[in-house]
Amino acid sequence: MLLCLHIAEIWTFGLAYHFLLQWPEAGHIAGLPSTHLFDRVYFSATVFSTVGFGDLSPVGPIRFMAGTEGLTGFLLIGWSASFTYLEMETLWRRRG
């Protein structure tokens, strides 16, 4: 379920990039091969998972959103890992 939640969050940010990048004053993503939605979702996934900017990087005001998404992804993935560990620890105690 947590994986589905993270995928939904990535798609939410990807859609936000897709709509924001319709305005030139919002900036652009350097290295983006097209304006296809899936390319923007791919960019969102790299930012959310904190893999970092490799082949794509934000330019202009859109950088703030990319930074916010990176921080959000870092916190939510860390929270998910902690939550999963605590739930498994509870299960392990019941068995032991």
N, C-alpha and C positions, 0 to 999 in steps of 0.2 A: 504494500500500500504506500509506503514511503517513497518508493521509486516512482510510482504513478504521480504522487504529489510533486516530486522534483521535476518530472517531465512537464507537468502542467505549469509549473513556475517558469521553466525555460521557455515554453511556448508563449506564456503571457508576456515575458520580456521580449521575445522575438517578434510578437505582434506589435508591441509598443515601438520597437525599432522600425518595423516595417512602415507604420503610419507616421512616425516622427520624421523619418528620412524622406518623406514626400516633400518636405519644405527644405529648400537649400540652406536657409539660415540655421537649421538645426545641426548642420555639419554633414559629414559623410564617413563611410568606413573605407579606409584605404586598403586596397587589395581585393575588395569585394568584386567578384567576376560579373555579377549581374544584380538586378533589382528583384530577383526572385525571393519569395517568402522563405523558402527552405535555406537559402544562403544566410539570411538574417537570423533564422533559428539556429543554424550552425554557429554563427558568431555568438549568439546568446549562450549556447551550451559551453563554448570555450571560456566565456567570461564567468558564467555561473559556477562552473566546476573549478574555477581558479587555475585552469591550465595555463592561462595567460595569452598574451597577444603574440602570435607567431606570424601566420600568413595574413592576418587581418588586424587592423588597429583603428580605433575611432579617432576622428579629427574634428575639432570644433566643439561646440557646446554639448554634443552627444556624449562626450567623454565623461561628463558628470553621471549620466545614467549608467554607463558602463562601470564606473567605479562603484556606484551604489549597488548594481547587480552583483559585482564581485564580492562585496562585503556581505550582501544578503545570502549569496550562495555559500560562502565560507561559514557563516553562522548557522544556516539551516542544515548543511551537510554535517557540521560538527554536532549540532543538536540531535540530528537523526542517529548518528553513531552512538552518542551517549544514551539516548532513549533505547536503542536496540540492545546495547550492553546491559542496561538496568533491567530490561524485560527478561533477557536471557539469564541474568543472575538470579532473578526471582524464580524462574523455571528450574534452574539448577539446584537451588536450595530446596525446592519442593521434592525433587527426586532424591536428594542426598539425605 
